[in-house]
Amino acid sequence: MYWIVLVISGVLEAVWATALGRSEGFTRLAPTAVFAVALTASMAGLAYAMRGLPIGTAYAVWVGIGAVLTAGHAMWSGEEPVTVLRVLLLLGIVGCVIGLKLTH
């Protein structure tokens, strides 16, 4: 259960990071509201997952999921360039996250 909550929290990290960028310094209401809700839920989920998982593993997986999804969304939406090197580096992060799960 801890792993499922951690993965969902990592997805929510990507949601709040994207919403933060779109809030334009908290001047736009809808993205700011999405940011606040997703941030709260993401942090609560991370805190819950840390009850049963080592802090270093939980945090690294949470950040890794959020970073890959945020960067992937930015490339998919055209906000950032898509290059072979960027994709390979993001796949490296995914591999590291999987490795942390498998070695736990």
C-alpha positions as CSV (number, residue, x, y, z in Angstrom):
1,M,0.0,0.0,0.0
2,Y,2.9,2.4,0.8
3,W,4.3,2.0,-2.7
4,I,0.9,2.7,-4.4
5,V,0.5,5.8,-2.3
6,L,4.0,6.9,-3.1
7,V,3.5,6.5,-6.9
8,I,0.3,8.5,-6.8
9,S,2.1,11.2,-4.7
10,G,4.8,11.3,-7.3
11,V,2.3,11.8,-10.1
12,L,0.7,14.6,-8.0
13,E,4.2,16.2,-7.7
14,A,4.2,16.5,-11.5
15,V,0.7,18.0,-11.3
16,W,1.7,20.7,-8.8
17,A,5.0,21.5,-10.5
18,T,3.2,22.0,-13.8
19,A,0.4,24.0,-12.2
20,L,3.0,26.2,-10.4
21,G,4.6,27.1,-13.8
22,R,1.2,27.9,-15.2
23,S,0.1,30.0,-12.3
24,E,2.4,32.8,-13.4
25,G,3.5,33.7,-9.9
26,F,0.2,32.8,-8.4
27,T,-1.6,35.4,-10.4
28,R,-3.9,32.9,-12.2
29,L,-6.6,31.4,-10.0
30,A,-7.2,28.0,-11.6
31,P,-3.6,26.9,-11.8
32,T,-3.0,28.3,-8.3
33,A,-5.9,26.2,-6.9
34,V,-4.7,23.1,-8.7
35,F,-1.2,23.7,-7.3
36,A,-2.4,24.1,-3.7
37,V,-4.6,20.9,-3.8
38,A,-2.0,18.8,-5.6
39,L,0.8,20.0,-3.4
40,T,-1.2,19.2,-0.2
41,A,-2.2,15.7,-1.4
42,S,1.3,14.9,-2.7
43,M,3.0,15.9,0.5
44,A,0.4,14.0,2.6
45,G,0.9,10.9,0.5
46,L,4.7,11.2,0.7
47,A,4.4,11.5,4.5
48,Y,2.1,8.4,4.7
49,A,4.5,6.4,2.5
50,M,7.4,7.3,4.7
51,R,5.7,5.5,7.6
52,G,6.5,2.2,5.9
53,L,9.4,3.0,3.6
54,P,12.9,4.3,4.2
55,I,13.0,8.1,3.9
56,G,15.8,8.1,1.3
57,T,14.1,5.6,-0.9
58,A,10.7,7.2,-0.6
59,Y,12.0,10.7,-1.3
60,A,14.1,9.6,-4.3
61,V,11.3,7.7,-5.9
62,W,8.8,10.6,-5.3
63,V,11.2,13.1,-6.8
64,G,12.1,10.8,-9.7
65,I,8.5,10.2,-10.7
66,G,7.7,13.9,-10.4
67,A,10.7,15.0,-12.4
68,V,10.3,12.5,-15.2
69,L,6.6,13.2,-15.6
70,T,7.1,17.0,-15.4
71,A,9.8,16.9,-18.0
72,G,7.9,14.5,-20.1
73,H,4.8,16.6,-20.1
74,A,6.9,19.7,-21.0
75,M,8.4,17.9,-24.0
76,W,5.0,16.4,-25.0
77,S,3.3,19.8,-24.9
78,G,6.1,21.5,-26.8
79,E,7.3,23.7,-24.0
80,E,10.7,22.0,-24.0
81,P,12.6,20.4,-26.8
82,V,12.6,16.7,-27.4
83,T,16.1,15.3,-28.0
84,V,17.4,11.8,-27.9
85,L,19.8,12.7,-25.1
86,R,17.0,14.2,-22.9
87,V,14.8,11.1,-23.4
88,L,17.7,8.7,-22.6
89,L,18.5,10.7,-19.4
90,L,14.9,10.6,-18.3
91,L,14.8,6.8,-19.0
92,G,17.9,6.6,-16.8
93,I,15.9,8.2,-13.9
94,V,13.1,5.7,-14.5
95,G,15.6,2.9,-14.3
96,C,17.0,4.2,-11.1
97,V,13.5,4.5,-9.6
98,I,12.8,0.9,-10.6
99,G,16.1,-0.2,-9.2
100,L,15.3,1.4,-5.8
101,K,12.0,-0.4,-5.7
102,L,13.6,-3.7,-6.6
103,T,16.3,-3.4,-4.0
104,H,14.0,-2.4,-1.2
